[in-house]
Amino acid sequence: MHKHMKSLPSSVSIALLVATLLCCFCIVLVISEQPKSISIHDKAYSLLVMGLSRNELKRLALEGRHAPLDNNHKQQQVNIEPFGTNDDFMNRIRDLSSSHFHEQLFAQLVSQFQKEMFTIQFETLKQVERMEQQVHENNYERKKQGLVLAMTRRLFGHEENFESSTTSSATTTSATPTDSTTTKTTIATASTTTKTTTTRTARMTHHSSSNTTTTTSPKLRNHNYVEMTAKMREIHLSFPNMTQMYSVGHSVQQRELWVMKITSNKVIGAPPYSFNLKYRKPKFKYVANMHGNETVGREVILYFIEYLLNLYKNGDLMVTRILDYMDVYIMPSMNPDGYELKQRRNANGVDLNRNFIDYYFGMPDDPFQPETLSIMQWISQEQFILSANLHGGVLVANYPFDTALQKDANYSATPDDTFFRMVASVYANANPEMRLSKRFPGGITNGAAWWVVHHTMADYNYFAANCYELTLELTEEYIAPESDLDKFWEQNKLSLILYMDQMKFSAVGIVADEMGNGVSFANVTVKGNAKIITSNYDGFFWRLLPPGNYTIEVSKKGYISQSQNVIIPENAELGKPVFAYFILKKVPPPPAPSGSVPHHSFESQFNLRKY
């Protein structure tokens, strides 16, 4: 054999060697070219190795997208089955790792993924640079217009109507140029055209105006989900020390239910002595866009976030008092899927305002939706005190109950009907269009008196939590023209602030045991009022009440009940609440019968039970 090999011509040996090399090259080429595109499951496996969370992987799988290895291959849509439970998910990943991957392919996939991530990061940095440049240019134009406007007013003798304005540097990349004509947006200007329920509120509003700056017309516009998310992030980056942006859950189509928490580092209105209890600010919330086709509230409340922060930054007295006293939570869109689909209901075709537990009729007809479950969990976790839900389609401030035992429209009053009427009137009186409504006297209505509706969010907030919520219908239209958004903003901006200020009408309770530790979930009742609220996790409660004299009783199983008289003044001021201390003593154990010796059996000594 070796002899024959040696006898072969050198040219033949070279040819055999070349052929062998070509075969090896073809085999390698076939192996490397075989997976021209990586399935979504393979992509998920690589992402898992790269450290992404399981929720992000599931969302990627549900999107059903294809991830090509290179840009030369077109993306193809594939049918993806849901991963199901976490165990199913991990089993699928293990199967993929054993059946689809070998070391070389996996290394290639990870390398490609890292290149893609680098490209995305590079493009993001370029976009951020463009945004910063746009912000700089917009701020320069605004300052220039402000100087021109100031000089014009002074030349024509209107200097008394001019206040130096300072605008926030946070603007969107698609911001439209500001209008040359400005409107005065101080709280004082709005308060002169509206009525407030108390003289103290009027004085506070007027006093607040001295620190409120003049701004140009806001030029509101509509934002889709991506734009809304970007706008909220932009605001958060502009006010990182006062805001927290987070999600309370996901919609049916896996969109985030974004919330912006607004607070200051200062605390006013804390009790002078709180034993061992940890004091936390009371919590307020605004929720909008519960119905996807009711868009005005979404844009108004989105702009309100930035407006509120700028007022605090510029030293507005009322807004400063509000944010120093309470934490404010704002959810611009509870139904992002409905907004994108241009429909009232969510992606499953369920009306979210018919999907909560009802006071009279219990569970809703439709299964709980992911949006509903997220909101109920959020309400339970945060323990809000006062709230409003922004809608559209009619112009009125609606207060509970929406539900009633009768099907026909019938007034269905809560035990706190007087308080609800008071705060609804505060909102409506500051909104001229709402106050002058011909359909609803004073611009307010009881929900059931207008239209009996079951399983609403406002009713759930009231009877299932300690939260008092209004349903605010802001416009006659469901979807208003974008050009009308500024008008609706001007109508509602003062009302939104004054409504938050109504937290001042409350008794702040401190419930502790004899050791000074907080007693949570103690029942709090007001004499003559059937409503029961509970102390929060720390042992505090905020009992909203209209001005008057009240007797508050606190009770809990195993403790001796305590009661105390409180007076809620008409000139109540936010940050100066009425405090009520309750020290609950434990119920003493019953005395043993006289002349008897307690008997302890073997079973009772070791806590054994007979079966």
C-alpha positions as CSV (number, residue, x, y, z in Angstrom):
1,M,0.0,0.0,0.0
2,H,2.7,2.4,1.0
3,K,4.7,1.4,-2.0
4,H,1.9,2.2,-4.4
5,M,1.3,5.6,-2.6
6,K,4.9,6.4,-3.0
7,S,4.8,5.5,-6.7
8,L,1.9,8.0,-7.4
9,P,3.0,11.1,-9.3
10,S,3.3,14.2,-7.3
11,S,0.5,15.9,-9.3
12,V,-2.0,13.2,-8.4
13,S,-1.1,13.7,-4.7
14,I,-1.6,17.4,-4.9
15,A,-5.0,16.8,-6.7
16,L,-6.1,14.4,-3.9
17,L,-5.1,16.9,-1.3
18,V,-6.9,19.8,-3.0
19,A,-10.1,17.6,-3.3
20,T,-9.9,16.7,0.3
21,L,-9.6,20.3,1.3
22,L,-12.5,21.3,-0.9
23,C,-14.7,18.6,0.6
24,C,-13.9,19.9,4.1
25,F,-14.6,23.4,3.1
26,C,-18.0,22.5,1.6
27,I,-18.9,20.6,4.8
28,V,-18.0,23.6,7.0
29,L,-19.9,25.9,4.6
30,V,-23.0,23.8,4.7
31,I,-22.9,23.7,8.5
32,S,-22.4,27.4,8.8
33,E,-25.0,28.3,6.2
34,Q,-27.7,25.9,7.3
35,P,-29.5,28.0,9.9
36,K,-30.0,31.1,7.8
37,S,-32.5,32.5,10.3
38,I,-32.9,31.8,14.0
39,S,-36.3,31.0,15.3
40,I,-37.9,32.9,18.1
41,H,-37.3,30.1,20.5
42,D,-33.6,30.0,19.6
43,K,-33.4,33.7,20.1
44,A,-35.2,33.3,23.4
45,Y,-32.5,30.8,24.5
46,S,-29.7,33.2,23.6
47,L,-31.5,36.0,25.5
48,L,-31.8,33.7,28.5
49,V,-28.1,33.1,28.5
50,M,-27.5,36.8,28.1
51,G,-29.4,37.4,31.4
52,L,-32.8,38.8,30.3
53,S,-35.8,38.2,32.6
54,R,-38.4,35.5,32.0
55,N,-41.1,38.1,31.5
56,E,-39.1,39.8,28.7
57,L,-38.6,36.4,27.1
58,K,-42.3,35.6,27.2
59,R,-43.1,39.0,25.7
60,L,-40.6,38.3,22.9
61,A,-42.2,34.9,22.3
62,L,-45.7,36.4,22.2
63,E,-44.7,39.0,19.6
64,G,-43.8,36.1,17.3
65,R,-41.0,37.9,15.5
66,H,-38.1,36.3,13.6
67,A,-34.5,37.2,14.2
68,P,-32.3,36.7,11.2
69,L,-28.6,35.9,11.6
70,D,-27.6,38.6,9.0
71,N,-29.3,41.5,7.3
72,N,-29.3,39.7,3.9
73,H,-32.2,37.5,4.8
74,K,-35.8,38.9,5.1
75,Q,-37.7,38.5,8.2
76,Q,-40.4,35.8,8.2
77,Q,-43.4,35.5,10.4
78,V,-43.7,32.2,12.4
79,N,-46.5,30.8,14.5
80,I,-45.4,30.6,18.1
81,E,-47.3,28.7,20.8
82,P,-47.5,30.4,24.2
83,F,-44.9,29.1,26.7
84,G,-47.6,28.6,29.3
85,T,-46.4,28.0,32.9
86,N,-42.9,28.7,34.1
87,D,-42.2,24.9,34.2
88,D,-43.4,24.5,30.6
89,F,-41.2,27.5,29.6
90,M,-38.1,26.0,31.2
91,N,-38.7,22.6,29.7
92,R,-39.0,24.1,26.2
93,I,-35.8,26.0,26.7
94,R,-34.0,22.8,27.8
95,D,-35.4,21.0,24.7
96,L,-34.1,23.7,22.5
97,S,-30.7,23.6,24.1
98,S,-30.4,19.9,23.5
99,S,-31.8,19.6,20.0
100,H,-31.0,22.8,18.1
101,F,-27.7,24.0,19.4
102,H,-24.1,23.0,19.2
103,E,-21.2,25.0,20.4
104,Q,-20.2,26.6,17.2
105,L,-23.7,27.8,16.3
106,F,-24.4,29.1,19.8
107,A,-21.1,31.1,19.8
108,Q,-22.1,32.6,16.4
109,L,-25.6,33.5,17.7
110,V,-24.3,35.2,20.8
111,S,-21.7,37.1,18.7
112,Q,-24.4,38.3,16.3
113,F,-26.7,39.2,19.2
114,Q,-24.0,41.3,20.8
115,K,-23.4,43.1,17.4
116,E,-27.2,43.8,17.2
117,M,-27.2,45.2,20.8
118,F,-24.1,47.4,20.0
119,T,-25.9,48.7,17.0
120,I,-29.0,49.5,18.9
121,Q,-27.1,51.2,21.7
122,F,-25.1,53.3,19.1
123,E,-28.3,54.4,17.4
124,T,-29.9,55.2,20.8
125,L,-26.9,57.4,21.7
126,K,-27.2,59.2,18.4
127,Q,-30.9,59.7,19.0
128,V,-30.2,61.1,22.5
129,E,-27.7,63.6,21.0
130,R,-30.3,64.7,18.5
131,M,-32.9,65.1,21.3
132,E,-30.5,67.2,23.4
133,Q,-29.7,69.4,20.4
134,Q,-33.5,69.8,19.7
135,V,-34.1,70.7,23.4
136,H,-31.3,73.3,23.3
137,E,-32.7,74.9,20.1
138,N,-36.2,75.0,21.4
139,N,-35.2,76.6,24.7
140,Y,-33.2,79.2,22.8
141,E,-36.3,80.0,20.6
142,R,-38.5,80.2,23.7
143,K,-36.2,82.6,25.5
144,K,-35.9,84.8,22.4
145,Q,-39.7,84.9,22.0
146,G,-40.1,85.7,25.7
147,L,-37.7,88.7,25.4
148,V,-39.5,90.0,22.3
149,L,-42.9,89.6,24.1
150,A,-41.7,91.4,27.2
151,M,-40.3,94.3,25.2
152,T,-43.5,94.5,23.2
153,R,-45.7,94.6,26.3
154,R,-43.6,97.3,27.9
155,L,-43.6,99.4,24.8
156,F,-47.4,99.3,24.7
157,G,-47.8,100.0,28.4
158,H,-48.9,96.5,29.5
159,E,-46.0,95.8,31.8
160,E,-48.3,95.1,34.7
161,N,-49.7,92.1,32.9
162,F,-46.3,90.6,32.3
163,E,-44.5,88.2,34.6
164,S,-41.1,86.8,33.8
165,S,-41.4,83.3,32.7
166,T,-39.1,80.4,33.2
167,T,-39.8,77.2,31.3
168,S,-38.6,73.7,31.9
169,S,-35.9,72.4,29.6
170,A,-37.8,69.1,29.2
171,T,-39.5,69.1,25.7
172,T,-40.3,66.3,23.3
173,T,-38.3,65.8,20.1
174,S,-41.5,66.5,18.1
175,A,-42.5,69.6,20.0
176,T,-44.2,72.2,17.9
177,P,-43.1,75.9,18.0
178,T,-44.7,77.9,20.7
179,D,-47.4,80.3,19.8
180,S,-46.4,84.0,19.8
181,T,-49.5,84.9,21.7
182,T,-49.4,83.9,25.4
183,T,-52.2,83.3,27.8
184,K,-51.8,83.9,31.5
185,T,-52.0,80.6,33.3
186,T,-51.7,81.6,36.9
187,I,-54.0,80.1,39.4
188,A,-55.2,83.6,40.3
189,T,-56.4,84.3,36.8
190,A,-58.5,81.1,36.7
191,S,-59.8,81.7,40.3
192,T,-61.2,85.1,39.4
193,T,-63.5,83.4,36.8
194,T,-64.7,80.6,39.0
195,K,-66.3,80.0,42.4
196,T,-64.8,78.0,45.2
197,T,-66.8,76.4,47.9
198,T,-65.0,78.1,50.8
199,T,-63.4,81.5,51.3
200,R,-60.3,79.9,52.6
201,T,-59.8,78.1,49.2
202,A,-60.2,81.4,47.4
203,R,-57.6,83.1,49.6
204,M,-55.1,80.2,49.1
205,T,-55.7,80.3,45.4
206,H,-55.1,84.1,45.2
207,H,-52.0,83.8,47.4
208,S,-50.7,81.0,45.2
209,S,-50.9,83.2,42.1
210,S,-48.0,85.4,43.2
211,N,-45.6,82.6,42.7
212,T,-47.2,81.0,39.6
213,T,-45.3,81.8,36.3
214,T,-46.7,82.8,33.0
215,T,-46.2,80.2,30.2
216,T,-46.8,80.1,26.5
217,S,-49.8,78.2,25.1
218,P,-49.0,74.5,25.8
219,K,-49.9,73.2,22.4
220,L,-51.0,69.7,23.5
221,R,-50.9,66.9,21.0
222,N,-51.9,63.2,20.9
223,H,-49.3,60.6,21.9
224,N,-49.5,56.9,20.9
225,Y,-48.1,54.3,23.4
226,V,-44.5,54.7,22.3
227,E,-44.6,58.4,22.3
228,M,-46.4,58.5,25.7
229,T,-43.7,56.2,27.2
230,A,-41.0,58.4,25.8
231,K,-42.6,61.6,27.1
232,M,-43.0,60.1,30.6
233,R,-39.3,59.1,30.6
234,E,-38.3,62.5,29.4
235,I,-40.2,64.1,32.3
236,H,-38.7,61.7,34.8
237,L,-35.2,62.5,33.5
238,S,-35.9,66.2,33.9
239,F,-37.1,65.7,37.5
240,P,-35.3,62.6,38.7
241,N,-35.4,63.6,42.4
242,M,-39.2,64.2,42.4
243,T,-40.5,61.4,40.1
244,Q,-40.5,57.7,39.8
245,M,-41.7,56.0,36.7
246,Y,-42.8,52.4,37.0
247,S,-45.3,49.9,35.7
248,V,-48.1,48.3,37.8
249,G,-48.7,45.5,35.2
250,H,-49.4,44.7,31.6
251,S,-52.3,45.0,29.2
252,V,-53.6,42.0,27.2
253,Q,-51.2,42.8,24.4
254,Q,-48.3,43.2,26.9
255,R,-48.1,46.9,27.0
256,E,-47.0,48.5,30.3
257,L,-49.5,50.3,32.6
258,W,-47.2,53.2,33.3
259,V,-47.4,55.3,36.5
260,M,-45.6,58.4,37.4
261,K,-45.2,58.9,41.1
262,I,-44.6,62.6,42.1
263,T,-43.3,63.6,45.5
264,S,-41.0,66.1,47.2
265,N,-38.3,65.4,49.7
266,K,-40.0,67.6,52.2
267,V,-42.8,66.4,54.6
268,I,-45.4,68.6,56.1
269,G,-48.5,67.6,58.2
270,A,-46.8,64.8,60.0
271,P,-48.1,64.1,63.5
272,P,-46.0,65.8,66.3
273,Y,-45.7,62.4,68.1
274,S,-46.2,59.1,66.4
275,F,-44.9,56.6,69.0
276,N,-43.1,53.8,67.1
277,L,-45.1,54.3,63.9
278,K,-43.4,55.1,60.6
279,Y,-45.2,58.1,59.0
280,R,-45.7,58.0,55.2
281,K,-47.4,60.7,53.2
282,P,-51.1,60.1,52.2
283,K,-51.5,59.0,48.6
284,F,-53.6,60.6,45.8
285,K,-54.1,59.2,42.2
286,Y,-55.4,60.2,38.8
287,V,-56.2,57.5,36.2
288,A,-57.1,58.3,32.6
289,N,-57.9,56.5,29.3
290,M,-59.8,53.6,31.0
291,H,-61.8,53.6,27.7
292,G,-59.5,53.5,24.8
293,N,-61.5,55.9,22.6
294,E,-61.7,58.6,25.4
295,T,-58.5,60.4,24.6
296,V,-58.7,63.9,26.0
297,G,-58.1,62.9,29.7
298,R,-55.0,60.9,28.6
299,E,-53.4,64.0,27.0
300,V,-54.6,66.5,29.7
301,I,-53.2,64.4,32.5
302,L,-50.0,63.6,30.7
303,Y,-49.3,67.3,30.3
304,F,-50.5,67.9,33.9
305,I,-47.5,65.8,35.2
306,E,-45.0,68.3,33.7
307,Y,-47.2,71.3,34.6
308,L,-47.3,70.2,38.3
309,L,-43.6,69.7,38.5
310,N,-42.8,73.1,36.9
311,L,-45.2,74.9,39.3
312,Y,-43.4,73.3,42.2
313,K,-40.1,74.2,40.8
314,N,-41.2,77.8,40.4
315,G,-42.4,78.0,44.0
316,D,-46.2,78.0,43.6
317,L,-47.6,78.0,47.1
318,M,-50.6,75.7,46.7
319,V,-48.7,73.1,44.6
320,T,-45.8,73.2,47.0
321,R,-48.1,72.5,49.8
322,I,-49.8,69.6,47.9
323,L,-46.5,67.8,47.0
324,D,-45.0,68.4,50.4
325,Y,-48.0,66.9,52.1
326,M,-48.9,64.0,49.8
327,D,-47.6,61.6,47.2
328,V,-49.3,61.9,43.8
329,Y,-49.6,59.0,41.4
330,I,-50.7,59.5,37.8
331,M,-51.6,56.8,35.3
332,P,-52.2,58.4,31.8
333,S,-53.5,55.2,30.2
334,M,-55.2,52.3,31.9
335,N,-56.2,50.8,28.5
336,P,-53.2,51.3,26.1
337,D,-54.5,48.5,23.9
338,G,-57.8,50.1,23.4
339,Y,-56.1,53.4,22.5
340,E,-54.0,51.7,19.8
341,L,-57.0,49.8,18.5
342,K,-59.1,52.9,18.5
343,Q,-61.9,51.3,20.6
344,R,-63.6,51.7,23.9
345,R,-62.9,48.2,25.2
346,N,-59.6,46.4,25.8
347,A,-58.0,43.9,23.4
348,N,-60.3,41.1,24.7
349,G,-63.4,43.2,24.0
350,V,-64.1,43.8,27.7
351,D,-65.3,47.1,29.1
352,L,-62.8,47.7,32.0
353,N,-65.3,49.9,33.8
354,R,-67.7,46.9,34.1
355,N,-65.0,44.5,35.3
356,F,-64.6,45.3,39.0
357,I,-66.3,43.7,42.1
358,D,-69.7,45.4,42.7
359,Y,-71.1,46.5,46.0
360,Y,-74.5,44.8,45.4
361,F,-73.8,42.2,42.7
362,G,-70.4,40.9,43.5
363,M,-68.2,39.4,40.7
364,P,-68.4,40.9,37.2
365,D,-69.9,39.0,34.2
366,D,-66.6,38.8,32.3
367,P,-63.4,37.2,33.7
368,F,-61.1,39.7,35.4
369,Q,-58.9,41.3,32.8
370,P,-55.1,41.7,33.3
371,E,-55.6,45.5,33.4
372,T,-58.3,45.2,36.1
373,L,-56.3,42.8,38.2
374,S,-53.2,45.1,38.1
375,I,-55.3,48.1,39.2
376,M,-56.9,46.2,42.1
377,Q,-53.5,45.0,43.3
378,W,-52.1,48.5,42.9
379,I,-55.0,50.0,44.9
380,S,-54.5,47.4,47.7
381,Q,-50.8,47.9,47.8
382,E,-50.7,51.7,47.8
383,Q,-53.8,52.4,50.0
384,F,-54.9,55.6,48.3
385,I,-57.1,58.2,50.1
386,L,-58.5,60.3,47.2
387,S,-58.7,59.7,43.5
388,A,-60.3,60.6,40.2
389,N,-60.9,58.7,37.0
390,L,-60.8,60.8,33.8
391,H,-63.3,60.0,31.0
392,G,-65.0,61.7,28.0
393,G,-68.3,61.7,26.2
394,V,-70.2,64.1,28.5
395,L,-69.4,67.1,30.7
396,V,-70.0,66.3,34.4
397,A,-68.3,65.4,37.7
398,N,-69.8,62.0,38.7
399,Y,-69.7,60.6,42.2
400,P,-70.7,57.2,43.7
401,F,-72.6,55.1,43.8
402,D,-72.9,54.2,40.2
403,T,-74.6,50.9,41.1
404,A,-78.1,50.4,42.5
405,L,-80.5,47.6,43.2
406,Q,-83.0,49.0,40.9
407,K,-82.4,48.9,37.1
408,D,-84.0,52.3,36.5
409,A,-82.1,55.5,37.2
410,N,-82.3,56.2,40.9
411,Y,-80.2,58.2,43.3
412,S,-77.9,55.8,45.1
413,A,-76.2,57.7,47.9
414,T,-73.1,56.5,49.8
415,P,-72.8,57.1,53.5
416,D,-70.4,60.0,52.5
417,D,-72.7,61.6,50.0
418,T,-72.2,65.1,51.5
419,F,-68.4,64.9,51.1
420,F,-68.7,63.6,47.5
421,R,-71.1,66.4,46.6
422,M,-68.7,68.9,48.1
423,V,-65.6,67.8,46.3
424,A,-67.4,67.2,43.0
425,S,-68.7,70.8,43.2
426,V,-65.1,72.0,43.8
427,Y,-64.0,70.5,40.6
428,A,-67.1,71.6,38.6
429,N,-67.0,75.2,40.0
430,A,-63.4,75.7,38.7
431,N,-64.4,74.5,35.2
432,P,-66.8,77.1,33.7
433,E,-68.1,74.8,31.0
434,M,-68.9,72.1,33.5
435,R,-70.4,74.4,36.1
436,L,-72.8,75.9,33.5
437,S,-74.1,72.5,32.3
438,K,-77.8,72.6,31.4
439,R,-78.1,68.8,31.7
440,F,-76.5,68.5,35.2
441,P,-77.2,71.3,37.7
442,G,-74.0,72.6,39.0
443,G,-72.1,70.2,36.7
444,I,-72.3,67.3,39.1
445,T,-74.4,64.1,39.4
446,N,-74.8,61.0,41.4
447,G,-73.8,58.1,39.2
448,A,-76.9,56.0,39.5
449,A,-79.2,59.1,39.2
450,W,-77.7,59.7,35.8
451,W,-77.3,56.0,34.7
452,V,-77.2,52.8,36.7
453,V,-74.0,51.0,36.0
454,H,-72.6,48.0,37.9
455,H,-69.0,46.9,38.5
456,T,-67.3,50.3,38.1
457,M,-63.9,51.3,39.4
458,A,-65.1,54.3,41.4
459,D,-67.6,52.1,43.4
460,Y,-64.8,49.5,44.0
461,N,-62.4,52.2,45.3
462,Y,-65.0,53.3,47.8
463,F,-66.4,50.1,49.2
464,A,-63.4,47.8,48.9
465,A,-60.6,50.2,49.7
466,N,-60.3,53.4,51.8
467,C,-60.3,55.5,48.6
468,Y,-62.9,58.1,47.6
469,E,-63.0,58.5,43.8
470,L,-64.8,60.7,41.3
471,T,-65.5,59.9,37.7
472,L,-64.7,63.1,35.7
473,E,-66.2,63.4,32.3
474,L,-64.2,66.1,30.7
475,T,-65.7,66.6,27.2
476,E,-68.8,66.1,25.2
477,E,-66.7,64.3,22.6
478,Y,-65.0,60.9,22.9
479,I,-62.2,61.7,20.5
480,A,-61.7,65.4,20.2
481,P,-59.7,67.1,17.4
482,E,-56.1,67.7,18.4
483,S,-56.6,71.4,17.9
484,D,-59.1,71.5,20.8
485,L,-56.7,69.9,23.4
486,D,-55.4,73.2,24.5
487,K,-59.0,74.4,25.2
488,F,-59.8,71.4,27.3
489,W,-56.5,71.8,29.2
490,E,-57.3,75.4,30.1
491,Q,-60.8,74.3,31.3
492,N,-59.4,71.6,33.6
493,K,-56.0,72.6,34.9
494,L,-57.2,74.6,37.9
495,S,-59.9,72.0,38.8
496,L,-57.2,69.2,38.8
497,I,-55.2,71.2,41.4
498,L,-58.1,72.2,43.6
499,Y,-59.4,68.7,43.7
500,M,-56.1,67.4,45.2
501,D,-56.3,70.2,47.8
502,Q,-59.5,68.7,49.2
503,M,-57.4,66.2,51.1
504,K,-57.3,68.9,53.7
505,F,-60.8,68.0,54.9
506,S,-59.7,64.9,56.8
507,A,-59.0,63.7,60.3
508,V,-55.6,62.0,60.6
509,G,-55.7,59.1,63.0
510,I,-52.8,57.4,64.8
511,V,-53.7,53.9,66.1
512,A,-51.1,52.2,68.4
513,D,-51.1,49.6,71.1
514,E,-49.8,50.0,74.7
515,M,-46.2,49.4,73.5
516,G,-46.4,52.2,71.0
517,N,-46.5,50.0,67.9
518,G,-48.9,50.6,65.1
519,V,-52.1,48.6,64.9
520,S,-52.9,47.9,61.2
521,F,-56.4,47.1,59.8
522,A,-58.3,48.5,62.8
523,N,-61.8,49.5,61.9
524,V,-62.5,53.2,61.9
525,T,-66.1,54.4,62.0
526,V,-67.8,57.8,62.4
527,K,-70.9,58.0,64.6
528,G,-74.0,58.3,62.4
529,N,-72.0,57.1,59.3
530,A,-72.1,53.4,58.2
531,K,-68.8,53.6,56.2
532,I,-65.9,51.7,57.7
533,I,-62.3,52.4,56.7
534,T,-59.2,50.7,58.2
535,S,-55.9,51.9,59.5
536,N,-53.1,51.3,57.0
537,Y,-50.0,49.0,57.3
538,D,-48.3,51.5,59.6
539,G,-51.3,52.2,61.9
540,F,-52.4,55.6,60.3
541,F,-55.7,56.5,58.7
542,W,-57.1,59.5,56.9
543,R,-60.8,59.9,57.3
544,L,-62.2,62.4,54.7
545,L,-65.1,64.4,56.1
546,P,-66.8,67.7,55.3
547,P,-66.5,70.5,57.9
548,G,-68.3,69.7,61.1
549,N,-68.1,68.0,64.5
550,Y,-67.6,64.2,64.6
551,T,-67.1,61.3,67.0
552,I,-64.6,58.7,65.6
553,E,-64.4,55.2,67.0
554,V,-61.6,52.8,66.5
555,S,-61.9,49.1,67.2
556,K,-60.2,45.8,66.5
557,K,-60.8,42.2,67.7
558,G,-58.8,41.6,70.9
559,Y,-58.6,45.3,71.8
560,I,-60.8,47.6,73.8
561,S,-62.5,50.2,71.5
562,Q,-61.6,53.9,71.8
563,S,-63.5,56.9,70.6
564,Q,-62.6,60.6,70.2
565,N,-64.3,63.8,69.2
566,V,-62.8,65.8,66.3
567,I,-63.7,69.1,64.5
568,I,-63.0,69.6,60.8
569,P,-62.9,73.4,60.3
570,E,-64.3,75.1,57.2
571,N,-61.0,77.0,56.8
572,A,-59.0,73.7,56.8
573,E,-55.5,74.1,55.3
574,L,-53.5,71.4,53.7
575,G,-50.5,70.4,55.8
576,K,-52.3,71.4,59.0
577,P,-54.5,68.4,59.6
578,V,-56.7,67.5,62.6
579,F,-55.0,64.7,64.6
580,A,-56.7,62.0,66.6
581,Y,-54.7,59.5,68.8
582,F,-56.0,56.1,69.7
583,I,-54.2,53.9,72.2
584,L,-55.8,50.5,72.1
585,K,-55.5,48.2,75.1
586,K,-55.8,44.5,74.8
587,V,-58.8,42.8,76.2
588,P,-57.8,41.1,79.5
589,P,-58.2,37.3,79.6
590,P,-61.3,36.1,81.5
591,P,-60.6,35.3,85.2
592,A,-60.6,31.7,86.3
593,P,-63.7,30.5,88.3
594,S,-63.2,31.1,92.0
595,G,-62.3,28.0,94.1
596,S,-61.3,25.9,91.0
597,V,-57.8,24.7,90.1
598,P,-57.0,24.8,86.4
599,H,-56.4,21.4,85.0
600,H,-53.8,20.9,82.3
601,S,-54.0,17.5,80.6
602,F,-51.1,15.9,78.7
603,E,-52.8,16.8,75.4
604,S,-53.3,20.5,76.3
605,Q,-49.8,20.8,77.7
606,F,-48.3,19.9,74.3
607,N,-51.1,21.4,72.2
608,L,-52.2,18.0,70.9
609,R,-55.6,17.4,69.3
610,K,-57.6,14.1,69.2
611,Y,-58.6,12.9,65.8
